[in-house]
Amino acid sequence: MSMKLTVSAGLLYAGLVIVVLGVGPASGQQAPDEIMDISRRMIGLQKAGKHAEALPLAQKALEMSEENLNPDHPTVAIYLEHLAALYRTLGEGVKAEPLLRRSLAVREKALGPDHLAVSYTLHNLAGLYAAEGKYAEAEPLFQRALAIKEMAVGPTDPIVAVTLEHFSILLRKTNRIEEAAQLESRAKAIREKNPPATSPK
């Protein structure tokens, strides 16, 4: 992965991964079919770059999940993350921050502070702060996200590389070149060890 990748790209990537993690056994309960249908449509619009059209669907999915589940249910955090991702993409980071903070609180309470899903929220919130130039606020979040991922899936898993790459961008922006290079080297080694799957010819 090129080091020209943007923090917002990392946010979207993490958000999509959370859907896989959250709407399974870790959630404790499947979302109603209508919410899942709205979610699929929302993600389809996101992939097509139609973020403004996806926004009301994300808002509706969150409202429905809160109505059908306890507002502190971990599945609700999934929809908080998606709505935050859309606000972020649309340049409304001020609306994304409280959603991510709420998602973090929900996940920590329901799943525990060291759950893998918590690391994704930490990464997303760190990415938001980094994009806003709030490097002091972003750094400990990246550090914690990285530590949780390494503990949960091992230090050479590709999802660890995602946080290494985005954390290294922050370090370069704060002129900590040597530290950034170390993280980039680690991320590169992980990528080389885990090349993306290629389609059969």
N, C-alpha and C positions, 0 to 999 in steps of 0.2 A: 504494500500500500504506500502510495506517495505521501511524503510528509507535507504535501500541500493540502491534504484533506482538511475540511473545515470542522469546527466544533459542532456546528449544527448538524452536519452529516452524522457525527457520532451520536447525537441526541436521537435522531430518527432511527439509526441502527439499534440503539439500546431499547428504544420504545417498541420496535417490532419484536425483538427478542423477548421482551417482557410478556407479550401476548402469549407466546408459546409457553413460558414458564408459569404465567398466572392463571390461564384458563385450563389448568390440568389438575392433577391431584393436589398440588400445593395450595390451590385456592380453597379447597374444602367443599366447593359447590360450583356446579356449572351455571353460567349465566343463562337466562331464558333465551329461547331461540330467536325472539325478536331482537334482543340486544345483540346477539351474535350476528344476525343478518345486517343490522345497522353498522356493526364494527367492520364486517367484510366490505361493505360498500364504502365506508370511510377510508379504509386502507387502500382500496382500489383507486379512489380519488387522489389520495396522497401519492401513490406510486405514479399516477398520471400527471402529477404536478398541479392538481386542482385543489390547492390547499384551502382557499376561501370557501369552496363548495363543500369541502369535508368538515369545516368547522361546526356548522349547525348539527351535523350528524354526531360529532364527538360530544357536543354539549348534550344532545338528546340521550346518547348512550350513558353518559355519566348520570344524568337525572334518573334514568330508568334503573340503573344499577343501584343507586341509592334508595330508590323506592322498593326494589325487590329484595335487597339485601340490607344488612346492617351498614350504616354509613362508614363504620370502621372495619368492614370486611375487606380482606386483602384484594379481592377481585375489583372492588371499587378503585383501588389504587391504580389498576391497569388503565382505567378510563381517565383518571386524573392525569396520568402520564401522557396519554394520547392527546388530550386537550392541551396540555402544556406544550407538547411538541408542535402542535399546530400554531398556537399563539407565538411560539418562538420563531417558527418558520415565517410567519406573517409579520415579524418585527415587533411583536408586542410582548417582549420579555417581562415587562412589569406585571402582566397578567399570568405569565407562566410561573413565576417564582412562588406565589402562595400555593399554587396547585402542587408543585413539586415538594414543597415543605410539608404539605398535608399528606401527600403520598408517602413521604419518608416516615412521618409519624405513624401512619396506619400500618405500614409494613414492619416497622420496628416493634410495634405493640403486638401485632398479630403473629409475626413470624420469628421475631427475635432479632437482635442487633447485628448478628453475623450471617443472616440468610443471604443467599446469592441475589435474590430479588432486591434486597436493600442496596446492594452494591450498584445496581443499575440506576436506582434513583439518586444515589450519591454522585455517580458519574454525570448524570443529566444535570443535577443542580450545580455541580462543579463547572460543567461546560457552559452553563448559563452565566455564572459569575465570571468565568474567564473571558467570555465574549463581551462582557460589560466592563472589562478591565479591573474587576475586583479580584485580583490575583491572590491577595492574602486570605480572602474568604474561600477561594476555589481550592487552594493547595491542600489543606487538611482533608477536604472531601475527596479529592483524587487519591490521596494517600490511603484513606480508609477504604475506598472502593477497591483499590489495588490489593490491599491486605486481605480483604474478604474474598475476592476472587481467587487469589493465590491459595488461600486456605480451603476454599470450597471445591475448586476444580484442578488445582495444581498450578505451579508457576510457568508451565509451558503450554497452557491451553490458549487457543486463538483469542478467546474473549479477554484474556489478560493483556494481549497485545493491543487491543483497542484502547484500554486505559493507559497503557504505557505510552502509546503514540500521542494521545491527547494531553497527557500530563507533560510530555516532553515539549510540546508546543508552548505550554505555559512557562516552562523553565527557560526556553529560548527567549520568550518575550521579556523575561525578567533578568536576562543576561547571565543565566547560569548554564553556560554552554557545555561545560564538561559533564554536569549532571544530566543535561538533556541528551547528550551523545550516548551516555551509558544506557539510558532508557531506550533510545532509538536502536541501539545495538541489540539489546534484549528482544525488542519487538521484531526486529529483522530476523533474528535467529528463530523465533517462534514461527514467523511467517514461512521461512524456508523449510522448517520441519513439518509444517502443516499447510502445504500448498492447496489452493482452492481446487475443488473437484472440477473436472472438465467433462463436457458433454460427450457421449459416445459418438464416434464418427459413423 
